[in-house]
Amino acid sequence: MKNTWVIVADAARARFFRVEDNAGAYAGSQAAPGEASVPRGMLVEFSELVNLAARAPETSLASDQPGQGHDRFGQATHGMTEPTTPKEAEMQRFAKDVVEALTRALHGGEMARFYLVAAPRFLGLLRDKIGNNGLKKALVDDLAKDLSLRRPDEIRRALPERL
């Protein structure tokens, strides 16, 4: 049996589920399903990563306001802004943490393949971080939907019958 995980995430929390009772699982994708009977594997949550900074107000993440720059000639001043906000930087850091946890699990033999369910904006960050480190081949499918606060049975109904 393939060890399949389902990761459900948003910018504040990533929940890790193992698919149990999944004897009919296949190694294909939805585009190329296997011949086995349709399994209905139950999701069992076994771990989570939490990003406390995602719930913090933007002002508490930065030490002070962006500064002002002065023109070399004359009296003009202009505001300096950061290329990414502290909130966006925290989201990118958390996406990297989630991908690193998945990479360790894949290379450690804990997981053979996975489904990724995430809030649309956070899913884009996760896709960017996955890159070509072996995770791309293990990713069966992803779903751009925020189910991070849902019960496991609700999450399971949103996934394909054949995991």
Wavefront OBJ file of the C-alpha trace (Angstrom):
o trace
v 0.000 0.000 0.000
v 1.243 3.484 -0.855
v 1.637 5.776 2.151
v -0.457 8.778 1.144
v -0.641 12.074 2.986
v -3.060 14.964 2.645
v -1.811 18.390 3.675
v -4.429 21.045 4.394
v -2.975 24.505 4.917
v -3.432 28.221 5.053
v -0.972 30.938 6.067
v -1.525 30.208 9.779
v -1.596 26.408 10.011
v -0.704 23.274 8.092
v -2.479 20.065 9.077
v -0.994 16.697 8.105
v -3.302 13.731 7.519
v -2.491 10.120 6.730
v -4.910 8.208 4.503
v -5.951 5.047 6.383
v -7.739 1.944 5.103
v -6.645 2.718 1.585
v -5.938 -0.737 0.165
v -7.137 0.179 -3.322
v -4.865 3.207 -3.716
v -3.016 3.642 -6.978
v 0.072 5.564 -8.000
v -1.600 7.445 -10.868
v -3.252 10.803 -11.049
v -6.806 11.782 -11.879
v -5.804 12.018 -15.508
v -4.584 8.400 -15.544
v -6.456 6.398 -12.894
v -5.544 2.818 -12.001
v -7.725 -0.239 -12.448
v -8.244 -0.977 -8.741
v -11.600 -0.583 -7.040
v -12.396 2.818 -5.646
v -11.118 3.095 -2.077
v -12.559 5.412 0.511
v -9.583 6.013 2.765
v -10.293 7.775 6.023
v -8.143 10.801 6.966
v -6.340 10.646 10.294
v -4.652 13.835 11.473
v -1.235 13.155 12.958
v 0.617 16.466 12.999
v 0.398 20.185 12.409
v 2.635 23.182 11.934
v 1.470 26.535 13.291
v 2.508 29.998 12.161
v 1.585 32.311 15.038
v 2.820 35.377 13.153
v 0.045 34.940 10.569
v -2.573 35.965 13.123
v -0.531 38.893 14.486
v -1.304 42.435 13.348
v 0.983 43.734 10.616
v 2.286 46.504 12.882
v 3.580 44.019 15.461
v 5.737 42.213 12.862
v 7.837 45.236 11.903
v 10.079 47.108 14.319
v 9.049 50.549 13.067
v 7.607 52.419 10.136
v 9.494 52.555 6.836
v 11.915 55.475 6.788
v 12.222 58.475 4.525
v 14.886 59.159 1.943
v 16.231 62.584 1.075
v 17.127 63.843 -2.363
v 20.803 64.482 -2.856
v 19.940 67.867 -4.279
v 17.252 70.076 -2.831
v 14.750 69.666 -0.043
v 12.635 66.795 -1.414
v 11.884 63.725 0.711
v 10.162 60.511 -0.246
v 8.921 57.525 1.692
v 10.785 54.243 1.656
v 8.735 51.095 1.431
v 9.704 47.496 1.883
v 9.521 45.260 -1.244
v 7.423 42.739 0.710
v 5.366 43.376 3.796
v 6.281 41.600 7.031
v 3.062 39.564 6.735
v 4.021 38.352 3.228
v 7.541 37.518 4.410
v 6.056 35.406 7.237
v 3.782 33.586 4.755
v 6.775 32.796 2.529
v 8.780 31.549 5.516
v 5.904 29.328 6.631
v 5.443 27.920 3.104
v 9.158 27.044 3.137
v 8.742 25.305 6.523
v 5.832 23.213 5.202
v 7.767 22.188 2.075
v 10.835 21.301 4.162
v 8.680 19.047 6.390
v 7.288 17.319 3.292
v 10.757 16.884 1.806
v 12.055 15.285 5.020
v 9.045 12.921 5.097
v 9.499 11.920 1.454
v 13.245 11.312 1.710
v 12.801 9.578 5.072
v 10.326 7.101 3.586
v 7.411 8.244 5.773
v 5.388 9.336 2.751
v 5.253 8.126 -0.849
v 2.824 10.660 -2.304
v 0.591 13.501 -1.189
v -2.351 15.746 -1.966
v -2.145 19.432 -1.200
v -5.214 21.464 -0.206
v -4.564 25.119 0.574
v -6.048 28.581 0.484
v -5.453 29.893 -3.068
v -2.840 32.516 -2.212
v -0.924 30.179 0.089
v -1.138 27.348 -2.452
v 0.722 29.571 -4.928
v 3.524 30.074 -2.408
v 3.709 26.330 -1.734
v 3.893 25.561 -5.465
v 6.768 28.032 -5.815
v 8.681 26.440 -2.931
v 8.146 22.829 -4.093
v 10.415 23.301 -7.103
v 12.221 20.205 -8.373
v 13.382 18.574 -5.142
v 11.511 15.304 -5.711
v 8.282 16.580 -4.197
v 6.860 17.522 -7.570
v 6.740 13.843 -8.604
v 5.154 12.826 -5.277
v 2.423 15.491 -5.570
v -0.625 13.715 -6.970
v -2.924 16.730 -7.111
v -3.691 20.018 -5.406
v -6.868 21.888 -4.592
v -7.097 25.664 -4.199
v -9.619 25.778 -1.383
v -9.347 26.849 2.247
v -10.427 23.822 4.274
v -8.016 24.419 7.146
v -10.758 24.796 9.760
v -12.866 21.860 8.536
v -13.319 18.478 10.165
v -11.470 15.503 8.607
v -14.686 14.032 7.167
v -15.502 17.347 5.447
v -11.992 17.531 4.012
v -12.271 13.940 2.797
v -15.493 14.700 0.904
v -13.709 17.516 -0.986
v -11.003 15.109 -2.223
v -11.227 12.570 -5.048
v -12.779 9.258 -4.051
v -9.676 7.464 -5.238
v -6.728 8.553 -3.134
l 1 2 3 4 5 6 7 8 9 10 11 12 13 14 15 16 17 18 19 20 21 22 23 24 25 26 27 28 29 30 31 32 33 34 35 36 37 38 39 40 41 42 43 44 45 46 47 48 49 50 51 52 53 54 55 56 57 58 59 60 61 62 63 64 65 66 67 68 69 70 71 72 73 74 75 76 77 78 79 80 81 82 83 84 85 86 87 88 89 90 91 92 93 94 95 96 97 98 99 100 101 102 103 104 105 106 107 108 109 110 111 112 113 114 115 116 117 118 119 120 121 122 123 124 125 126 127 128 129 130 131 132 133 134 135 136 137 138 139 140 141 142 143 144 145 146 147 148 149 150 151 152 153 154 155 156 157 158 159 160 161 162 163
